[in-house]
Amino acid sequence: MRILAISDEPSPRLWGGMCREALQGVDLILSAGDLPSSYLSYLTCFTSAPVVYVHGNHDDGYDQKPPEGCLCADGRIVLVKGLRILGLGGSIRYRPDAVHMYTEQEMADRIAALRKWIRRARGFDILLTHSPIRGVGDQDNHTHRGFECFGKLVEEYQPAVMVHGHVHQSYSSFFQRSREYAGVPVINASVSWVFDLPPLKPHPEPTRLGLRRMLRDSEL
């Protein structure tokens, strides 16, 4: 499966006359946050590939105007094209009044609240976040620090891939697109990046309740 990962800054090639050509062959679009709602809605007009997103720390406007025709995976597991996608949007908290910002403990609590659904889904294939793992492609400044609990989640469930944003390609001339953590590829989606989904690990079928929940959420 060919996946287009996007985040943080719209791609001129995708938000323009070359959009249809750029999306040819793409089976799934993953938005890792901090993109205009209208941009995601625009992409749905030029492809039949599902667009799945999480919130970035600057996506407060989604609450009033969510991306049309797109599926929000933030804070849930959704089932798309047979893939179990776990979404955890937001960044480390650096403003007390922000909606999509969390302390390390608050993000760990979000994960704890999802654990019964992760078990019922028998894990997940893709971890889609806005922020990176602490120490894996994040930065030393507090604003762009990653979450330690993401690393523990990847170690425990071994998804096929993790996709994140938040650390822009333009922040450094030594930008690194892909890393590996605990044997799992970790991709920074900054602006846009196309990749082929790594082979999925065998897993038991989701429980009936887990499957019903994922199918329900996938229709939201």
Buried (B, 14 or more C-beta within 10 A) or exposed (E): BEBBBBBBBBBEBBBEEEBEEBBEEBBBBBBBBBBBBBBBBBBBEBBEBBBBBBBBBBBEEBEEEBBEEBBBBBBBBBBBEEBBBBBBBBBBBEEEEBEBBBEBEBBBEBBEEBEEBBEBBBBBBBBBBBBBBBEBBBBEEEEBBBBBBBBBBBEEBBBBBBBBBBBBBEEEEEEEBEBEBBEBBBBBBBBBBBBEBBEBEEBEEBBEEBBEBBEEBBEE
